[in-house]
Amino acid sequence: MEVYRVTPPKPPADRRADAPEPTAAPEATPTPSLTIDALGRKCPIPIIMLAERIGEVPVGHVVAVLADDPAAQTDVPAWCGLKSQEFITSTSLSGEGWAFLVRRSY
């Protein structure tokens, strides 16, 4: 007597269509190659300092801009968009202000 399989066998769980997507590990925050301390300076000075010094790091490296002027929260990402540089993230500093990470794109 022959036995016929009615349903095809299921592939291993990691290849099944109904298997959950593998979760990617969160990316670590990159280490800056250059830190620009613009604490205590009003905008647009942090942007001017960034524009003057971003060329000091190789393409693909990260610059940190430390600033405590609230305008920097919008100005740094906007400058990155205008200048085709990659805005990575901003984090709050343990006092006042923020650290903005920018990756040099060209």
Chimera marker file (.cmm) of the C-alpha trace (Angstrom):
<marker_set name="trace">
<marker id="1" x="0.000" y="0.000" z="0.000" r="1" g="1" b="0" radius="0.5"/>
<marker id="2" x="1.366" y="3.405" z="-1.000" r="1" g="1" b="0" radius="0.5"/>
<marker id="3" x="0.927" y="6.524" z="1.115" r="1" g="1" b="0" radius="0.5"/>
<marker id="4" x="0.415" y="9.831" z="-0.619" r="1" g="1" b="0" radius="0.5"/>
<marker id="5" x="1.006" y="13.086" z="1.128" r="1" g="1" b="0" radius="0.5"/>
<marker id="6" x="-1.997" y="15.374" z="0.887" r="1" g="1" b="0" radius="0.5"/>
<marker id="7" x="-0.275" y="18.576" z="2.035" r="1" g="1" b="0" radius="0.5"/>
<marker id="8" x="3.264" y="19.510" z="1.126" r="1" g="1" b="0" radius="0.5"/>
<marker id="9" x="5.786" y="19.531" z="3.953" r="1" g="1" b="0" radius="0.5"/>
<marker id="10" x="6.421" y="22.878" z="5.619" r="1" g="1" b="0" radius="0.5"/>
<marker id="11" x="9.871" y="24.394" z="5.188" r="1" g="1" b="0" radius="0.5"/>
<marker id="12" x="11.875" y="25.211" z="8.303" r="1" g="1" b="0" radius="0.5"/>
<marker id="13" x="10.482" y="28.142" z="10.347" r="1" g="1" b="0" radius="0.5"/>
<marker id="14" x="13.163" y="30.559" z="9.169" r="1" g="1" b="0" radius="0.5"/>
<marker id="15" x="12.039" y="30.137" z="5.539" r="1" g="1" b="0" radius="0.5"/>
<marker id="16" x="8.260" y="29.996" z="5.983" r="1" g="1" b="0" radius="0.5"/>
<marker id="17" x="6.163" y="32.859" z="4.689" r="1" g="1" b="0" radius="0.5"/>
<marker id="18" x="4.293" y="33.066" z="7.996" r="1" g="1" b="0" radius="0.5"/>
<marker id="19" x="7.511" y="33.193" z="10.030" r="1" g="1" b="0" radius="0.5"/>
<marker id="20" x="8.157" y="36.508" z="11.779" r="1" g="1" b="0" radius="0.5"/>
<marker id="21" x="10.726" y="38.790" z="10.218" r="1" g="1" b="0" radius="0.5"/>
<marker id="22" x="14.115" y="38.556" z="11.876" r="1" g="1" b="0" radius="0.5"/>
<marker id="23" x="14.715" y="41.510" z="14.142" r="1" g="1" b="0" radius="0.5"/>
<marker id="24" x="17.728" y="43.573" z="13.211" r="1" g="1" b="0" radius="0.5"/>
<marker id="25" x="20.019" y="44.547" z="16.029" r="1" g="1" b="0" radius="0.5"/>
<marker id="26" x="19.824" y="48.276" z="16.754" r="1" g="1" b="0" radius="0.5"/>
<marker id="27" x="22.687" y="50.195" z="15.244" r="1" g="1" b="0" radius="0.5"/>
<marker id="28" x="25.170" y="51.592" z="17.673" r="1" g="1" b="0" radius="0.5"/>
<marker id="29" x="25.627" y="55.330" z="17.739" r="1" g="1" b="0" radius="0.5"/>
<marker id="30" x="28.711" y="56.101" z="15.650" r="1" g="1" b="0" radius="0.5"/>
<marker id="31" x="31.774" y="57.594" z="17.319" r="1" g="1" b="0" radius="0.5"/>
<marker id="32" x="32.485" y="61.119" z="16.075" r="1" g="1" b="0" radius="0.5"/>
<marker id="33" x="35.828" y="61.845" z="14.457" r="1" g="1" b="0" radius="0.5"/>
<marker id="34" x="35.442" y="65.532" z="15.359" r="1" g="1" b="0" radius="0.5"/>
<marker id="35" x="33.475" y="67.311" z="18.087" r="1" g="1" b="0" radius="0.5"/>
<marker id="36" x="32.533" y="70.962" z="17.681" r="1" g="1" b="0" radius="0.5"/>
<marker id="37" x="31.718" y="72.666" z="20.978" r="1" g="1" b="0" radius="0.5"/>
<marker id="38" x="29.216" y="75.421" z="20.211" r="1" g="1" b="0" radius="0.5"/>
<marker id="39" x="27.691" y="75.486" z="23.704" r="1" g="1" b="0" radius="0.5"/>
<marker id="40" x="26.767" y="79.020" z="24.699" r="1" g="1" b="0" radius="0.5"/>
<marker id="41" x="26.706" y="80.216" z="21.089" r="1" g="1" b="0" radius="0.5"/>
<marker id="42" x="23.516" y="81.417" z="19.454" r="1" g="1" b="0" radius="0.5"/>
<marker id="43" x="22.462" y="80.220" z="16.011" r="1" g="1" b="0" radius="0.5"/>
<marker id="44" x="23.646" y="80.534" z="13.318" r="1" g="1" b="0" radius="0.5"/>
<marker id="45" x="27.114" y="80.231" z="14.924" r="1" g="1" b="0" radius="0.5"/>
<marker id="46" x="26.879" y="76.416" z="15.466" r="1" g="1" b="0" radius="0.5"/>
<marker id="47" x="25.961" y="76.006" z="11.784" r="1" g="1" b="0" radius="0.5"/>
<marker id="48" x="28.789" y="78.279" z="10.678" r="1" g="1" b="0" radius="0.5"/>
<marker id="49" x="31.233" y="76.295" z="12.823" r="1" g="1" b="0" radius="0.5"/>
<marker id="50" x="29.952" y="73.021" z="11.334" r="1" g="1" b="0" radius="0.5"/>
<marker id="51" x="30.194" y="74.349" z="7.770" r="1" g="1" b="0" radius="0.5"/>
<marker id="52" x="33.762" y="75.554" z="8.340" r="1" g="1" b="0" radius="0.5"/>
<marker id="53" x="35.015" y="72.352" z="9.939" r="1" g="1" b="0" radius="0.5"/>
<marker id="54" x="33.162" y="69.423" z="8.329" r="1" g="1" b="0" radius="0.5"/>
<marker id="55" x="35.877" y="69.272" z="5.662" r="1" g="1" b="0" radius="0.5"/>
<marker id="56" x="38.399" y="68.277" z="8.350" r="1" g="1" b="0" radius="0.5"/>
<marker id="57" x="37.008" y="64.730" z="8.514" r="1" g="1" b="0" radius="0.5"/>
<marker id="58" x="37.077" y="62.154" z="5.713" r="1" g="1" b="0" radius="0.5"/>
<marker id="59" x="33.907" y="61.373" z="3.759" r="1" g="1" b="0" radius="0.5"/>
<marker id="60" x="31.803" y="58.892" z="5.724" r="1" g="1" b="0" radius="0.5"/>
<marker id="61" x="33.073" y="60.058" z="9.111" r="1" g="1" b="0" radius="0.5"/>
<marker id="62" x="30.912" y="61.679" z="11.771" r="1" g="1" b="0" radius="0.5"/>
<marker id="63" x="31.028" y="65.159" z="13.295" r="1" g="1" b="0" radius="0.5"/>
<marker id="64" x="29.348" y="65.922" z="16.624" r="1" g="1" b="0" radius="0.5"/>
<marker id="65" x="28.036" y="69.429" z="17.190" r="1" g="1" b="0" radius="0.5"/>
<marker id="66" x="27.329" y="70.362" z="20.808" r="1" g="1" b="0" radius="0.5"/>
<marker id="67" x="24.835" y="73.209" z="21.064" r="1" g="1" b="0" radius="0.5"/>
<marker id="68" x="22.381" y="74.570" z="23.612" r="1" g="1" b="0" radius="0.5"/>
<marker id="69" x="20.497" y="77.121" z="21.512" r="1" g="1" b="0" radius="0.5"/>
<marker id="70" x="17.009" y="75.646" z="20.872" r="1" g="1" b="0" radius="0.5"/>
<marker id="71" x="17.180" y="76.892" z="17.267" r="1" g="1" b="0" radius="0.5"/>
<marker id="72" x="19.920" y="74.315" z="16.615" r="1" g="1" b="0" radius="0.5"/>
<marker id="73" x="17.313" y="71.552" z="16.869" r="1" g="1" b="0" radius="0.5"/>
<marker id="74" x="15.845" y="72.682" z="13.571" r="1" g="1" b="0" radius="0.5"/>
<marker id="75" x="18.859" y="74.431" z="12.052" r="1" g="1" b="0" radius="0.5"/>
<marker id="76" x="21.293" y="71.483" z="12.096" r="1" g="1" b="0" radius="0.5"/>
<marker id="77" x="18.961" y="69.006" z="10.335" r="1" g="1" b="0" radius="0.5"/>
<marker id="78" x="17.883" y="71.715" z="7.878" r="1" g="1" b="0" radius="0.5"/>
<marker id="79" x="21.509" y="72.582" z="7.063" r="1" g="1" b="0" radius="0.5"/>
<marker id="80" x="22.237" y="68.881" z="6.474" r="1" g="1" b="0" radius="0.5"/>
<marker id="81" x="19.348" y="68.688" z="4.019" r="1" g="1" b="0" radius="0.5"/>
<marker id="82" x="20.448" y="71.816" z="2.184" r="1" g="1" b="0" radius="0.5"/>
<marker id="83" x="24.083" y="70.712" z="1.991" r="1" g="1" b="0" radius="0.5"/>
<marker id="84" x="23.413" y="67.006" z="1.247" r="1" g="1" b="0" radius="0.5"/>
<marker id="85" x="25.071" y="65.858" z="4.462" r="1" g="1" b="0" radius="0.5"/>
<marker id="86" x="23.559" y="63.016" z="6.508" r="1" g="1" b="0" radius="0.5"/>
<marker id="87" x="21.881" y="64.036" z="9.757" r="1" g="1" b="0" radius="0.5"/>
<marker id="88" x="22.159" y="60.955" z="11.989" r="1" g="1" b="0" radius="0.5"/>
<marker id="89" x="20.577" y="61.867" z="15.319" r="1" g="1" b="0" radius="0.5"/>
<marker id="90" x="20.458" y="64.262" z="18.205" r="1" g="1" b="0" radius="0.5"/>
<marker id="91" x="20.720" y="63.318" z="21.857" r="1" g="1" b="0" radius="0.5"/>
<marker id="92" x="20.190" y="65.386" z="24.973" r="1" g="1" b="0" radius="0.5"/>
<marker id="93" x="23.270" y="66.283" z="26.937" r="1" g="1" b="0" radius="0.5"/>
<marker id="94" x="23.331" y="65.715" z="30.668" r="1" g="1" b="0" radius="0.5"/>
<marker id="95" x="23.090" y="69.402" z="31.435" r="1" g="1" b="0" radius="0.5"/>
<marker id="96" x="21.582" y="71.619" z="28.852" r="1" g="1" b="0" radius="0.5"/>
<marker id="97" x="21.786" y="71.244" z="25.136" r="1" g="1" b="0" radius="0.5"/>
<marker id="98" x="22.150" y="68.528" z="22.573" r="1" g="1" b="0" radius="0.5"/>
<marker id="99" x="24.749" y="66.587" z="20.645" r="1" g="1" b="0" radius="0.5"/>
<marker id="100" x="23.948" y="66.499" z="16.922" r="1" g="1" b="0" radius="0.5"/>
<marker id="101" x="25.657" y="63.830" z="14.821" r="1" g="1" b="0" radius="0.5"/>
<marker id="102" x="26.301" y="64.546" z="11.149" r="1" g="1" b="0" radius="0.5"/>
<marker id="103" x="27.955" y="62.170" z="8.678" r="1" g="1" b="0" radius="0.5"/>
<marker id="104" x="30.026" y="63.805" z="5.933" r="1" g="1" b="0" radius="0.5"/>
<marker id="105" x="28.589" y="62.701" z="2.578" r="1" g="1" b="0" radius="0.5"/>
<marker id="106" x="31.006" y="64.322" z="0.132" r="1" g="1" b="0" radius="0.5"/>
<link id1="1" id2="2" r="1" g="1" b="0" radius="0.2"/>
<link id1="2" id2="3" r="1" g="1" b="0" radius="0.2"/>
<link id1="3" id2="4" r="1" g="1" b="0" radius="0.2"/>
<link id1="4" id2="5" r="1" g="1" b="0" radius="0.2"/>
<link id1="5" id2="6" r="1" g="1" b="0" radius="0.2"/>
<link id1="6" id2="7" r="1" g="1" b="0" radius="0.2"/>
<link id1="7" id2="8" r="1" g="1" b="0" radius="0.2"/>
<link id1="8" id2="9" r="1" g="1" b="0" radius="0.2"/>
<link id1="9" id2="10" r="1" g="1" b="0" radius="0.2"/>
<link id1="10" id2="11" r="1" g="1" b="0" radius="0.2"/>
<link id1="11" id2="12" r="1" g="1" b="0" radius="0.2"/>
<link id1="12" id2="13" r="1" g="1" b="0" radius="0.2"/>
<link id1="13" id2="14" r="1" g="1" b="0" radius="0.2"/>
<link id1="14" id2="15" r="1" g="1" b="0" radius="0.2"/>
<link id1="15" id2="16" r="1" g="1" b="0" radius="0.2"/>
<link id1="16" id2="17" r="1" g="1" b="0" radius="0.2"/>
<link id1="17" id2="18" r="1" g="1" b="0" radius="0.2"/>
<link id1="18" id2="19" r="1" g="1" b="0" radius="0.2"/>
<link id1="19" id2="20" r="1" g="1" b="0" radius="0.2"/>
<link id1="20" id2="21" r="1" g="1" b="0" radius="0.2"/>
<link id1="21" id2="22" r="1" g="1" b="0" radius="0.2"/>
<link id1="22" id2="23" r="1" g="1" b="0" radius="0.2"/>
<link id1="23" id2="24" r="1" g="1" b="0" radius="0.2"/>
<link id1="24" id2="25" r="1" g="1" b="0" radius="0.2"/>
<link id1="25" id2="26" r="1" g="1" b="0" radius="0.2"/>
<link id1="26" id2="27" r="1" g="1" b="0" radius="0.2"/>
<link id1="27" id2="28" r="1" g="1" b="0" radius="0.2"/>
<link id1="28" id2="29" r="1" g="1" b="0" radius="0.2"/>
<link id1="29" id2="30" r="1" g="1" b="0" radius="0.2"/>
<link id1="30" id2="31" r="1" g="1" b="0" radius="0.2"/>
<link id1="31" id2="32" r="1" g="1" b="0" radius="0.2"/>
<link id1="32" id2="33" r="1" g="1" b="0" radius="0.2"/>
<link id1="33" id2="34" r="1" g="1" b="0" radius="0.2"/>
<link id1="34" id2="35" r="1" g="1" b="0" radius="0.2"/>
<link id1="35" id2="36" r="1" g="1" b="0" radius="0.2"/>
<link id1="36" id2="37" r="1" g="1" b="0" radius="0.2"/>
<link id1="37" id2="38" r="1" g="1" b="0" radius="0.2"/>
<link id1="38" id2="39" r="1" g="1" b="0" radius="0.2"/>
<link id1="39" id2="40" r="1" g="1" b="0" radius="0.2"/>
<link id1="40" id2="41" r="1" g="1" b="0" radius="0.2"/>
<link id1="41" id2="42" r="1" g="1" b="0" radius="0.2"/>
<link id1="42" id2="43" r="1" g="1" b="0" radius="0.2"/>
<link id1="43" id2="44" r="1" g="1" b="0" radius="0.2"/>
<link id1="44" id2="45" r="1" g="1" b="0" radius="0.2"/>
<link id1="45" id2="46" r="1" g="1" b="0" radius="0.2"/>
<link id1="46" id2="47" r="1" g="1" b="0" radius="0.2"/>
<link id1="47" id2="48" r="1" g="1" b="0" radius="0.2"/>
<link id1="48" id2="49" r="1" g="1" b="0" radius="0.2"/>
<link id1="49" id2="50" r="1" g="1" b="0" radius="0.2"/>
<link id1="50" id2="51" r="1" g="1" b="0" radius="0.2"/>
<link id1="51" id2="52" r="1" g="1" b="0" radius="0.2"/>
<link id1="52" id2="53" r="1" g="1" b="0" radius="0.2"/>
<link id1="53" id2="54" r="1" g="1" b="0" radius="0.2"/>
<link id1="54" id2="55" r="1" g="1" b="0" radius="0.2"/>
<link id1="55" id2="56" r="1" g="1" b="0" radius="0.2"/>
<link id1="56" id2="57" r="1" g="1" b="0" radius="0.2"/>
<link id1="57" id2="58" r="1" g="1" b="0" radius="0.2"/>
<link id1="58" id2="59" r="1" g="1" b="0" radius="0.2"/>
<link id1="59" id2="60" r="1" g="1" b="0" radius="0.2"/>
<link id1="60" id2="61" r="1" g="1" b="0" radius="0.2"/>
<link id1="61" id2="62" r="1" g="1" b="0" radius="0.2"/>
<link id1="62" id2="63" r="1" g="1" b="0" radius="0.2"/>
<link id1="63" id2="64" r="1" g="1" b="0" radius="0.2"/>
<link id1="64" id2="65" r="1" g="1" b="0" radius="0.2"/>
<link id1="65" id2="66" r="1" g="1" b="0" radius="0.2"/>
<link id1="66" id2="67" r="1" g="1" b="0" radius="0.2"/>
<link id1="67" id2="68" r="1" g="1" b="0" radius="0.2"/>
<link id1="68" id2="69" r="1" g="1" b="0" radius="0.2"/>
<link id1="69" id2="70" r="1" g="1" b="0" radius="0.2"/>
<link id1="70" id2="71" r="1" g="1" b="0" radius="0.2"/>
<link id1="71" id2="72" r="1" g="1" b="0" radius="0.2"/>
<link id1="72" id2="73" r="1" g="1" b="0" radius="0.2"/>
<link id1="73" id2="74" r="1" g="1" b="0" radius="0.2"/>
<link id1="74" id2="75" r="1" g="1" b="0" radius="0.2"/>
<link id1="75" id2="76" r="1" g="1" b="0" radius="0.2"/>
<link id1="76" id2="77" r="1" g="1" b="0" radius="0.2"/>
<link id1="77" id2="78" r="1" g="1" b="0" radius="0.2"/>
<link id1="78" id2="79" r="1" g="1" b="0" radius="0.2"/>
<link id1="79" id2="80" r="1" g="1" b="0" radius="0.2"/>
<link id1="80" id2="81" r="1" g="1" b="0" radius="0.2"/>
<link id1="81" id2="82" r="1" g="1" b="0" radius="0.2"/>
<link id1="82" id2="83" r="1" g="1" b="0" radius="0.2"/>
<link id1="83" id2="84" r="1" g="1" b="0" radius="0.2"/>
<link id1="84" id2="85" r="1" g="1" b="0" radius="0.2"/>
<link id1="85" id2="86" r="1" g="1" b="0" radius="0.2"/>
<link id1="86" id2="87" r="1" g="1" b="0" radius="0.2"/>
<link id1="87" id2="88" r="1" g="1" b="0" radius="0.2"/>
<link id1="88" id2="89" r="1" g="1" b="0" radius="0.2"/>
<link id1="89" id2="90" r="1" g="1" b="0" radius="0.2"/>
<link id1="90" id2="91" r="1" g="1" b="0" radius="0.2"/>
<link id1="91" id2="92" r="1" g="1" b="0" radius="0.2"/>
<link id1="92" id2="93" r="1" g="1" b="0" radius="0.2"/>
<link id1="93" id2="94" r="1" g="1" b="0" radius="0.2"/>
<link id1="94" id2="95" r="1" g="1" b="0" radius="0.2"/>
<link id1="95" id2="96" r="1" g="1" b="0" radius="0.2"/>
<link id1="96" id2="97" r="1" g="1" b="0" radius="0.2"/>
<link id1="97" id2="98" r="1" g="1" b="0" radius="0.2"/>
<link id1="98" id2="99" r="1" g="1" b="0" radius="0.2"/>
<link id1="99" id2="100" r="1" g="1" b="0" radius="0.2"/>
<link id1="100" id2="101" r="1" g="1" b="0" radius="0.2"/>
<link id1="101" id2="102" r="1" g="1" b="0" radius="0.2"/>
<link id1="102" id2="103" r="1" g="1" b="0" radius="0.2"/>
<link id1="103" id2="104" r="1" g="1" b="0" radius="0.2"/>
<link id1="104" id2="105" r="1" g="1" b="0" radius="0.2"/>
<link id1="105" id2="106" r="1" g="1" b="0" radius="0.2"/>
</marker_set>
